[in-house]
Amino acid sequence: MADKEKLEWTNVNPASFKGELATGYAAMVEANKVAKAAREQFQAQAETGLRKAKLVSDDMDIKFSFRFGNIAFAEVDKVAKSAPKDAINL
């Protein structure tokens, strides 16, 4: 597949899954819920630590990235984040 090749996605109805496929899907959904809760807990703890260490301004939000086994964070302007895509801040 070329780097910029557009993929054609096909939606699948999980309600149509039967047997082992349905069981596997349910397990995956549950695991994703557990992972989401753990990620949110970690991010809250990390944000507290970053703010306590004065590595992030109090008037900024923090975004986390978990890619390729690495963890990174970025400061995000609270106002800009909430603006609609077609709006600008003056």
Stockholm file with secondary structure:
# STOCKHOLM 1.0

chainA/1-90         MADKEKLEWTNVNPASFKGELATGYAAMVEANKVAKAAREQFQAQAETGLRKAKLVSDDMDIKFSFRFGNIAFAEVDKVAKSAPKDAINL
#=GR chainA/1-90 SS CCTTCCCCCCCCCGGGCCHHHHHHHHHHHHHHHHHHHHHHHHHHHHHHHHHHTTCSCTTEEEEEEEETTEEEEEEEEHHHHHSCTTCCCC
#=GC SS_cons        CCTTCCCCCCCCCGGGCCHHHHHHHHHHHHHHHHHHHHHHHHHHHHHHHHHHTTCSCTTEEEEEEEETTEEEEEEEEHHHHHSCTTCCCC
//
